[in-house]
Structures are given as structure tokens and as C-alpha cells.
């Protein structure tokens, strides 16, 4: 089946425009507005867009000030800089006073490709979810990103970090699909294992589940689009089968898998975490890197099958 593809950064740009019906929404850019899709807002509402140059820390501080003045500021930068370079400003000037600022971290994960390790955001989920008052969202496709962005801007009166990607990924959700921040979605049902994923890894996990089904293994696939606040109820439901696979385009340490393990620390269940294992990324095409780091549907299916086999042998 030929499924159309679209970058989640496009969904962010569209969601920002949807939210612009509220005149309090303003956007801040750092010389990459075209790349992170805030340019679409700037073209429509130039009087509500502020270009602050290559100064991510300053942009974050300005956003805090605008929030105190009653605006809803949206800051967008490459995720590696939005989360890392401006971490102190996010922590002290936004999260500590619990200000209504929205941050889009674009170009998340290794699929940025040739930009290499310096521009591949692989630890921002960990950095953002550790901050009090911060909501962390990692949408699975462009349609979901559009709805999540609008909801994050208009429905939550506190800091939000949204992760988006540069490369086109399969557009498999419907534009009008129900979405609620903090409520995970069961994309597929099965009783043998639960695969919990976020971002682009949700579709890869669904494809992996089909490969497993052909071998007689039926998997749940859970779209954990909100990493914080995490949906404990859905995770416990997923754990009922006794085996969980977590899949993320992020460091295993401190990421989505770690957040799930925290929830399950008092509930005995076998967990296998798939992601980036304590290392930096590399340059290459997105396809090459996903293959290299074992984040394709085939690799996920193989890891799941091996994990279940090892678990059975131990049992």
C-alpha cells in the first residue's frame, strides 16, 4: 500500500497557524524559520513574529518575558539547541515560574541524516521530561503533530516541548483523529507482547507488528505521543501480556523507555528497550542511519522475536 509521507515539522507549522486565531499567540525565530516552519506564521502574521537571530538562549528569555506580558509565545529551533543550549533559560525562566511558553524542538532524532552528531537531537526527551511543570509531546506523524501543536498552544497554560522531525514519514493517521494530551493510543491489539513507541517509530512498530503476526506473534502497538505526563493506565494495560518492547529515536538512557520503566518499577514485567545505546549519532542518509541503529520495522521485529524467545527459554 502506497502511504503518503510528510515531515512532522509541517504539521507543527500548520498547527501554529491553526492556533493563530487566538491573537495572543506570537512566534519567535532564530534565523531558521523556514526550516522549522515558523515562516508560515511569519508570512501570515508579520506583526506577531519576532526574528531574534542565532541566539537561542536570548529567544527563550524573550519568550518568558512575552508570557509574563500576557502573550502565548512559541519558540522553534533545532531540538539539539532548543533543549540543550537554552536549558538554563528553560529551567529557570520558564519552568520554575511555570510560564505559558511553547517550545518546538525540530530535527529530532538521527533521521536528520547528513547533519551528523552535532545536530542530531538524541537526549532532549530526557532533558525536558526531568523539568517540573514541563509537558513533553512526540507526535507520530504530521496530522497528529498539527492537532497536538494546536492543543498544546491553546489548551495548556504551562510549558510544553514538542519534538518534530525534518524527513517525511508515513502519514497514517486521519486529520480528524481524536487526540488528547497525556492519553496514549492503542494502534493495534495483540496478546503476546506490547510494543510502545513514540514519534516516527510508531509506524515502524506497526509494520513490525505485521511482520510478527505472519509468524504467529500478535503484538499490541501503543502510540505514546505524550512522554510527560505519561499515561500510566495505558502502560499498565500494555504490561498485562507480561512483555514490553519500547522503541524510540532517542537515547535509551533517560528517554521514553526509561519513563516507562519508572512506571513499571513496582510491576514485574520483562522490558526490552530499543533506541540509541549511549552513543552519538553519525552522518548518513536517514534510511542508512535507521538501518544502522536498528530502528527499522525488520530490526524491531527481529529484536522482539529474539526477546520473546529468550524470555521463554529463561521461563
Order of alpha helices (4+ residues) and beta strands (2+ residues): beta-alpha-beta-alpha-alpha-beta-alpha-beta-beta-alpha-beta-alpha-beta-beta-beta-beta-alpha-beta-beta-alpha-beta-alpha-beta-alpha-alpha
